[in-house]
Amino acid sequence: MNTITKSNQDKIYFRIVITLSVVVFAAVVILNRKIIPRPDTTPDFVYFLPKLNAFINATCSLLLLVSLYFIKQRNIAAHKTTNIITFILSSAFLVSYVLFHYFVDNTLYPDNGFKTIYYGVLIPHIILAALVLPLILLSFYYGLKMDVVTHKKLVRFAYPIWLFVTVSGVVVYLMISPYYAF
């Protein structure tokens, strides 16, 4: 009987994480470049998605802070549950984000004096959102495996980036939403 060693299992998961991260990044780029033709009509629910995404991001921001509180209290069960909920919500956000950008063109921020601030928040948000996905997936994997040493090493980077991305996502929404054309 052929068994997978811990090292091989970690390598397999690492490859899955990298592949998934590249596929998600490629999907977002393809949608933003309008490479895939869009349907002639947009379902009405699509226009609600940016508001939903901002709500999900705000909720994830709060849950990440709650998660930090629980781990500082050494309440591992609550920490784990909170992170699972946050992970599920972030996954729902990603699906909603991709769906919205499949149907709707990007909204351009007007030159109203705040454009530099807007892009000063948006650009690091986009870059860090792309970079944090593999860190989140790996942190999640090692946390569920209870490989605390590796989990802690990853979370030192993943946590502040993930928190920044969720908070800045809400800020970006609040800044751009008055300019939506729908």
Secondary structure, 3 states (H helix, E strand, C coil): CCCCCHHHHHHHHHHHHHHHHHHHHHHHHHHHCCCCCCCCCCCHHHHHHHHHHHHHHHHHHHHHHHHHHHHHCCCHHHHHHHHHHHHHHHHHHHHHHHHHHHHCCCCCCCCCCCHHHHHHHHHHHHHHHHHHHHHHHHHHHHHHCCCHHHHHHHHHHHHHHHHHHHHHHHHHHHHHHHHCCC
